[in-house]
C-alpha cells in the first residue's frame, strides 16, 4: 500500500517520510490510533516505503546483473544509484509489488490467531492467505472483524508463545532482498505475558531489523514493550476526509456521505458500517423509543424492546451511535445556534426537540449511558436486558421534562 492510498493523515505521512529520508528510524515503532483512523494502512504504507528499491537507490540495472560478456571484456563499472527523495513508494518496483501483495520475503506479519482445532498451537503463518484477503478487503477493519473473518465465533484470539518463538526464528535469518528485516505486529494488545520473550530482541535487535507495532489501545500493551518503542500517534480522521472517502471509494451520494461522516466522528470503519444501513429509519425508531419510555408505559416499552432486540449487534450499536450523534448536535445548537450547524432539516429539527426535553447535563449523562451500552453490545450483552435497563435509565434521567415527540 502507498501513502497516497491512505485516507488523510497528511502530517503523520510527512513525519514518517522524513524519518526515513533523514535516517532517523528507531528500531521499534508503535503506531497508535483509534479504530478507523487508518493506523494499519499507514503502517503498511510505511513498510512498503522503507523497502522500496526506487526510493533507496538499490535498483539493479540489467547491465549490472549481466556480468562478464561472452567476448571476455569486463562491463564498464557503473556508479551506484543514489537514494531518491520520494514522498511515497514508487509502487512499480519488484519490492513494492511484493509488499502490496503482502508477500515481500523481508516483511513478516504477526496478528491474533485462533486454534483451528483443539490442541493446535496457532501462529500467524497459519492464516497468511486469510490475512492477505482481509487486508485487501477491509484495511480499516478492527480485531473483531478479523476474528469473525477467520471464523473465531466466540473464541478468543491471541498472539501466543509459539508465535513469539516463530518471530524470533524469522528475525534471526538474513534478509533476502531488502536492506531491512521488518516485523509488523498488528494488535499487540493480544500479546500476553508471553510477549516478554521478545523484550531482548526488541531492545537489542540484529542489524537493520525494524519492529512496527500497530495498536488501538495503549493501556492494554505490556508496559515492558511500550517503554522500548518510539510512539507514532495517529489522530482520528477529519469529518471532511471521511466524507470525501465515502464519495470516492464507496460511491456514496454526497448527502448520505455528509450525514454518515458526521455520525462516524472520524472513524472510517464505522462510516462504512453506517453506510450499509443508510436507508434504515433511525429517527423513527428513536422517536418510538422516546415516546414509549416517556409516555407509553410498560406495554409500549416491552413492544419496542422486542423490536430492537431482533436487530443484529451492528444495527443496535449504530442506532445508539445515531442517538449520541443527535445529542451532541443538540448541545452544539444550544451553544453555537442552529444557523451555524450544518445538518439535514429533519435532523436539526429533532436535535432542537431534544433540547426541549433535556438540559446539557442530562444530555451528557445520556451520552455516557449510550456509550456504555454500545460497549456492552460489542461484548455480547443480552439485548433485551440491556435495552430494558437503558429504557428505565432514560426515563429517570429526563422524566422531569418529558414531552411527547410527534413527527
C-alpha positions in Angstrom: 0.0 0.0 0.0 1.2 3.5 -0.8 0.7 6.6 1.4 -1.4 8.0 -1.4 -4.0 5.3 -0.8 -4.3 6.1 2.9 -7.1 8.4 3.8 -6.0 11.8 5.2 -3.3 11.8 7.9 -1.1 14.3 5.9 1.1 15.3 8.9 1.7 11.8 10.0 2.7 10.7 6.5 5.1 13.6 6.2 6.6 12.7 9.6 7.2 9.1 8.6 8.7 10.1 5.3 11.2 12.5 7.0 12.2 9.8 9.5 13.3 7.6 6.6 14.8 10.3 4.5 16.8 11.7 7.4 17.9 8.3 8.6 16.2 8.8 12.0 14.5 5.4 12.1 14.1 3.9 15.5 14.4 0.1 15.6 11.0 -0.2 17.3 8.0 2.0 16.3 4.5 1.9 17.9 1.7 3.2 15.6 -1.1 4.1 17.9 -4.5 5.2 16.7 -8.2 4.7 17.4 -10.3 2.3 15.4 -11.0 3.5 11.9 -8.2 6.1 11.9 -6.2 4.2 9.3 -3.3 3.1 11.6 -2.9 -0.3 9.8 -2.9 1.2 6.3 -0.4 3.8 7.4 1.9 1.1 8.8 1.6 -1.0 5.6 2.4 2.1 3.5 5.4 2.8 5.8 6.9 -0.7 5.5 6.5 -0.5 1.7 8.2 2.9 1.6 11.1 1.6 3.6 11.7 -1.4 1.3 11.0 0.4 -2.0 14.2 0.0 -4.1 13.5 3.0 -6.2 13.5 5.2 -3.1 16.6 3.6 -1.6 18.5 3.5 -4.9 19.0 -0.2 -4.6 17.6 -1.0 -8.1 19.9 -3.0 -10.3 20.1 -2.3 -14.0 20.3 -5.1 -16.5 23.9 -4.2 -17.2 24.9 -4.6 -13.6 23.4 -8.1 -13.5 24.8 -9.3 -16.7 28.4 -10.0 -15.5 31.3 -10.5 -18.0 30.5 -10.5 -21.7 30.9 -13.6 -23.9 33.9 -11.8 -25.6 35.9 -11.6 -22.4 35.7 -7.9 -21.8 34.5 -6.7 -18.4 31.5 -4.4 -18.4 32.2 -0.8 -17.6 31.8 0.0 -13.9 28.8 2.0 -13.1 28.3 4.3 -10.2 25.7 3.0 -7.8 22.4 4.8 -8.0 21.7 7.2 -5.2 18.6 7.3 -3.0 15.8 9.5 -4.3 13.9 11.9 -2.1 10.5 10.5 -2.8 7.5 11.2 -0.6 5.9 7.8 -1.4 7.0 4.4 -2.5 7.1 4.1 -6.3 4.5 1.3 -6.5 6.2 -0.3 -9.5 9.5 -1.8 -8.4 9.6 -5.5 -7.6 9.8 -4.8 -3.9 6.7 -2.6 -4.0 4.8 -5.2 -6.0 5.6 -7.8 -3.4 4.8 -5.5 -0.4 1.4 -4.6 -2.0 0.6 -8.3 -2.2 1.9 -8.8 1.4 4.4 -11.3 0.0 7.7 -9.5 0.5 10.2 -12.0 2.0 11.7 -9.4 4.4 8.3 -8.1 5.8 6.9 -10.5 8.3 3.4 -10.1 9.8 2.1 -11.1 13.3 -1.6 -10.8 14.4 -4.1 -12.6 16.7 -4.9 -16.2 15.7 -7.1 -19.0 17.0 -6.6 -22.8 17.0 -8.2 -24.4 14.0 -8.9 -27.5 16.2 -8.4 -28.5 19.8 -4.7 -28.8 20.8 -3.4 -26.7 17.9 -0.7 -24.1 18.6 -1.6 -21.4 16.1 0.9 -19.0 14.6 0.2 -16.1 12.2 1.7 -18.0 9.3 -1.2 -20.5 9.5 -3.5 -17.6 8.4 -1.3 -15.9 5.8 -3.9 -16.4 3.0 -6.8 -15.1 5.1 -4.6 -12.2 6.2 -3.9 -11.1 2.6 -7.6 -11.3 1.7 -8.7 -9.4 4.9 -6.2 -6.6 4.4 -7.2 -6.3 0.7 -10.9 -6.1 1.5 -11.0 -4.5 5.0 -7.8 -2.5 5.6 -9.7 -0.3 8.1 -11.2 -3.3 9.9 -10.7 -4.0 13.6 -9.8 -7.1 15.6 -13.4 -8.1 15.8 -13.8 -8.0 12.0 -10.6 -10.1 11.7 -11.6 -12.8 14.2 -15.1 -13.1 12.6 -13.4 -13.3 9.2 -11.4 -16.4 10.3 -14.4 -18.0 11.9 -13.4 -17.4 15.6 -17.1 -17.0 16.7 -16.7 -17.0 20.5 -13.1 -18.0 20.6 -10.5 -15.5 21.9 -7.7 -14.6 19.5 -4.2 -14.4 20.9 -0.6 -13.8 19.9 0.9 -16.9 21.6 4.2 -18.0 22.9 4.7 -20.2 19.8 4.1 -17.1 17.7 6.8 -15.3 19.7 9.2 -18.1 19.1 8.4 -18.0 15.4 9.1 -14.3 15.3 12.5 -14.8 17.0 13.3 -17.5 14.4 12.3 -15.4 11.4 14.2 -12.3 12.5 17.4 -14.4 13.2 17.6 -15.1 9.4 19.5 -13.0 6.9 17.4 -10.6 4.8 16.6 -11.9 1.3 16.3 -8.7 -0.7 15.8 -5.6 1.4 18.2 -3.5 3.5 15.8 -4.1 6.4 14.1 -7.1 8.0 10.7 -5.9 9.2 8.2 -7.3 11.7 4.7 -5.7 11.5 2.7 -6.8 14.5 -1.0 -5.8 14.4 -2.8 -5.7 17.7 0.0 -6.2 20.3 -2.9 -5.8 22.8 -3.4 -9.5 22.2 0.1 -10.3 23.3 0.0 -11.6 26.9 2.9 -12.2 29.3 4.4 -14.4 26.5 5.5 -11.1 24.9 8.3 -10.8 27.4 10.0 -13.4 25.2 10.5 -10.6 22.7 12.0 -8.0 25.0 15.6 -8.8 24.4 15.0 -8.9 20.7 13.3 -5.5 20.7 15.9 -3.9 22.9 18.9 -5.4 21.1 17.7 -6.4 17.6 20.0 -7.7 14.9 21.4 -5.1 12.5 18.8 -3.4 10.2 15.9 -5.0 12.0 12.7 -2.9 12.3 9.7 -3.6 14.6 6.5 -1.9 13.7 3.7 -2.4 16.2 0.2 -1.3 15.3 -2.2 -0.8 18.2 -5.5 0.9 19.1 -5.3 0.8 23.0 -2.1 1.9 24.7 -3.3 0.7 28.1 -3.6 -2.9 27.0 0.0 -3.2 25.8 2.7 -4.7 28.0 4.5 -1.8 29.7 7.8 -3.5 29.1 7.2 -3.5 25.4 5.7 0.0 25.4 8.8 1.5 27.0 11.0 0.2 24.2 9.1 1.8 21.3 9.1 5.2 19.7 5.5 6.4 19.6 3.8 7.5 16.4 0.4 8.9 17.2 -2.3 8.7 14.6 -5.3 11.0 15.2 -8.9 10.3 14.1 -9.8 11.5 10.6 -11.4 14.8 9.8 -15.1 14.6 9.0 -14.4 16.1 5.6 -11.8 13.4 4.9 -14.3 10.7 5.8 -17.0 12.3 3.6 -14.6 12.6 0.6 -13.5 8.9 1.0 -17.2 7.7 1.2 -18.0 9.6 -2.1 -14.8 8.5 -3.9 -14.3 5.0 -2.6 -17.7 3.8 -1.5 -19.7 5.7 -4.3 -22.0 7.2 -1.6 -24.3 10.1 -2.6 -23.0 13.4 -1.3 -25.9 14.0 1.1 -25.6 10.4 2.5 -21.8 10.7 2.8 -22.1 14.0 4.7 -24.6 12.7 7.2 -22.7 9.4 7.7 -19.3 11.1 8.1 -20.9 13.4 10.8 -22.1 10.4 12.8 -18.9 8.4 12.4 -16.8 11.1 14.0 -13.5 10.3 12.3 -13.9 6.5 12.3 -13.9 5.3 8.6 -14.7 1.7 9.6 -17.8 2.9 11.4 -18.7 5.1 8.5 -18.7 2.1 6.1 -20.8 0.2 8.6 -23.3 3.0 8.8 -23.4 3.3 5.0 -24.6 -0.3 4.8 -27.7 0.7 6.8 -28.1 4.3 5.5 -31.6 3.5 4.4 -32.7 2.5 7.9 -35.0 5.0 9.6 -33.1 5.5 12.8 -35.1 8.7 13.5 -38.5 6.9 13.6 -37.0 4.2 15.8 -35.6 6.8 18.2 -38.9 8.7 18.3 -40.8 5.5 19.1 -38.3 4.7 21.9 -38.6 8.1 23.5 -42.4 8.0 23.3 -42.5 4.5 24.7 -40.1 5.4 27.5 -41.6 8.8 28.5 -45.3 8.4 27.6 -46.2 4.9 26.6 -45.9 2.9 29.8 -44.6 -0.7 30.3 -46.6 -2.2 27.4 -45.2 0.2 24.8 -41.7 -0.2 26.2 -41.8 -4.0 26.1 -43.0 -3.9 22.5 -40.2 -1.5 21.4 -37.6 -3.6 23.3 -38.8 -6.7 21.5 -38.3 -4.9 18.2 -34.8 -3.6 18.8 -33.6 -6.9 20.3 -34.4 -8.7 17.0 -31.8 -6.4 15.2 -28.2 -7.5 14.8 -25.5 -6.2 17.1 -24.1 -3.9 14.5 -27.5 -2.3 13.9 -28.1 -1.9 17.7 -24.7 -0.3 18.1 -25.3 2.0 15.1 -28.7 3.1 16.5 -27.1 4.1 19.8 -24.4 6.0 17.9 -27.1 7.8 16.0 -28.8 8.9 19.2 -25.4 10.0 20.5 -24.8 12.0 17.4 -28.1 13.8 17.7 -27.5 14.6 21.4 -24.1 16.0 20.5 -25.6 18.1 17.8 -28.3 19.3 20.3 -25.5 20.6 22.6 -23.8 22.3 19.6 -27.0 24.0 18.6 -27.5 25.2 22.2 -24.0 26.7 22.3 -23.5 27.9 18.7 -27.0 28.5 17.4 -29.0 26.4 14.9 -27.9 28.6 11.9 -24.3 27.6 12.3 -24.9 23.9 12.4 -24.9 22.1 9.1 -27.5 19.3 9.4 -30.4 18.0 7.3 -33.6 19.8 8.2 -35.2 16.8 9.8 -32.2 16.0 12.0 -31.8 19.6 13.0 -35.5 19.8 14.0 -35.1 16.6 16.0 -32.0 17.8 17.7 -33.8 21.0 18.7 -36.6 19.0 20.2 -34.1 17.1 22.3 -33.0 20.4 23.7 -36.6 20.9 24.9 -36.7 17.7 26.9 -33.2 17.6 28.4 -30.7 20.0 29.8 -27.0 19.9 28.8 -26.1 17.9 32.0 -28.9 15.5 31.2 -27.7 15.1 27.6 -24.2 14.5 28.8 -25.4 11.8 31.1 -27.4 10.2 28.3 -24.3 10.2 26.1 -22.3 8.4 28.8 -25.0 5.7 29.2 -25.3 5.2 25.4 -21.5 4.8 25.2 -21.6 2.2 27.9 -24.4 0.3 26.2 -22.6 0.2 22.9 -19.5 -1.2 24.7 -21.6 -4.0 26.3 -23.3 -4.8 23.0 -19.8 -5.4 21.5 -19.2 -7.9 24.3 -22.4 -9.9 23.6 -24.6 -8.5 26.3 -28.2 -9.7 26.3 -30.0 -7.2 24.1 -33.4 -7.4 25.9 -31.9 -6.9 29.3 -29.6 -4.1 28.1 -32.3 -2.1 26.4 -34.7 -2.7 29.2 -32.3 -1.2 31.7 -31.4 1.6 29.3 -35.1 2.5 28.9 -35.5 2.8 32.6 -32.4 5.0 32.9 -33.6 7.1 30.0 -36.9 7.7 31.8 -35.3 8.6 35.1 -32.8 10.9 33.5 -35.3 13.1 31.7 -38.7 12.4 33.4 -39.0 15.9 34.8 -39.0 17.3 31.3 -41.0 14.7 29.5 -42.5 15.8 26.2 -44.4 13.9 23.6 -42.3 13.9 20.4 -44.6 13.9 17.4 -43.5 13.8 13.8 
